[in-house]
Amino acid sequence: MKIYTKTGDKGQTALYGGTRVSKASARVDSYGNIDELNSFIGIAKSHIEDEEVLKQLKKIQFDLFTVGSEAATPVDKLMLANGKSRLPIIISETEIEELEQWMDAFEDKLEPLQYFILPGGGKSATFLHAARTICRRAERSLVFLNESEEVRPELIKYLNRLSDYLFVLARYISKLNNEPEEYWNPNER
């Protein structure tokens, strides 16, 4: 099977379930942002050596494919005619709580925040900060989609929590790598 189908040459694509839409649609934009986020997490992983962190990020990338597949599926196509779910798995409170547990464990090892942190640090922390901002964009695009088409709230909640996780992880990785954090302190301009 060839990777190119030519079916999108006129600016349309098929959603999961077969509906054809413009590639500029809010739904396509949302799962495109999720895909970009997943790629940036892959870049960050290539600069991280901590095995536990790599294990978490691999799980997150898997979960982002799950989020993306649901974002690519109109709500009326989530169930098949036989009553079964079109998607084999969906994001639930379990994945959201997992992110919270990982964050709590990292935060126990970090100094409390007193100021905003300037995005940066070493390569891995910098890519994690970039991933965090892409995650916020992906979240905003799902919220925007939800204004016209229903989106399960767990998807938005997962991305909201994931952006927090990426921030805490960037701080944790900076600490592991002995890279100082730079603060935005308006009193020290």
N, C-alpha and C positions, 0 to 999 in steps of 0.2 A: 504494500500500500504506500502510495506517495504521500508526502507531508502536505503538498499543496493540492487544493481541491478546485480552486478558481471560483468557488461559489461566493466569495467575498469581494470579488473584483469591482463590484459596483457599490461598495460601501455598506453592505448588509451582512449580517451574520446570523447563525441559528443559535437560539438559546437551548438549554437542556430541556427537552420535551418537544423541540421542533419548531417553535415559533420563530419567524424571521423578523429581525429588527435592525434599525440603523446602528452602525458601529459607534455613532455619536450618542446613543441612548444612555440614560442615567444608569440603567442596569449594566450595560457593557462597561461603562466608565467605572462603576463600583467594583466589578470583578477584575478589571484591568489594574486598578489601584492595589487590590489585594495581591495580584500576581507580582506587581512591582515590589511590594513590601516583602513578599516571599523571596524574591531574588536578592534584595538588599540584605536580608537575614543570611542568605547563603554567602554573600560577600563577607559579612562580619564573621561568620563561622570560619572562613578560610584564614582568619587572623587570630583565632582563639585556640588555646591549647588545653584548657581545663575540660576534662572529660565529662564531668557532671553538667557543666554549662552546655557543652556540645550536645549531650543527650537531650537536654531540655529544648534547645533550639531545633533539633531534628523533630521532636514531637510537635513543636509549634509550627514548623513548616508543614507537617502532615495535617495539623488542624487547620492551617490556612487554606490548604487544598479543599478541605471540607467546607469551610466558610465560603470559598470561591465557588464551589459547585452549587451550593444553595443560592448564592447571589446570582448565579447564572440560570436559576430555575424560577419561572414565575410561580407564585403561590398556587394558582389553579392547576399547575402541572406537578406539584409535589407528590400527589397521590395518583397511582395508576388506576385504570378502570376496575381492576380486581380488588381495589381497596388497600393494596400494599404501597409502601413508600417507594417513590422513584429512586431516592437516595439511600444507599446502604447505611450511612451514618450521618448524624447531624451534631452540631455543637450544642452542649447542654451546660447546666450549672456546674457539672463535674469539671469540665475543662476550665471554666472561669475560676472555680475554687482552687484548682491546681496552680494557676498563675498567681493567685493570692498567696498560697503557701510558699511558693518559690520566692516571691518578693519578700515575704516576712523573714525567711531564712537569710536572704542577702542583707536586708536592712539591719538585722541583728548584728552584723559584722561591720556596719558603716557608721561614721560619725553623723549625728543629726544635721539636717540642713539648716543653715542660718540665712543663706542668700541663694538667689538663682545661680545655676551653674551655666557657664558658657559652654555650648556644645564643642567638644573637642577631646583632647587627650591623645592617646596613641591611636593607631589605625583601627583596632577593634572597637574601642570606645567611640571613636568618631563615626564609624559605620553604624554602630548601634544607635547613636543619636540621630543619624540620618534616617534609619529605619523607623525610629519613633515618630519623626515628622511625617513620613510616608504613611505610617499607621494612622495618624490623626487625619490625614487626607482621606484614606480609605474609609475611616469611620464617618467623616463628614459626607462622603459620597453615598454611603448607605443610608444615612439620615435623610439626605436629599431624595434618594430613591423612595424612602418610606413615606415621603410627603405625597407621592402620587400612586405608589404601589406598595402593598403590605410587605414588610420585612419582619421576620421573627425577631423580637427584641433581644434574644440571646446573641444574635450575630453582632448587633451594635454594642452590647455590653461586653462581649468578648474582645472586640477591637479596642474599646475604651480601656479595659483592664490590661490588654497587651501593650498599649502605649506606655502605661505606667510601669509595667514589667521591664520594657526595653530601657526606660530611663534609669530604673534602679540597677539593672544589669550593667549598663554603661558605667555607672558609678562603681559597682563592684569590680568590674574588669579593670578599671583604672587603679583601684586599690591593689588588686592582685599583681598588676604590672608595675606597681610603684610609680604611677604617673599622677602627678598632682592635679587636683581639680582647680580650675580657674573660676572665680566667682564674679558675678555681676553685683557689685556693691555700689549703689549710686552715690555713696558718700566718699568714694575713692576714685573719683573721675580723673 
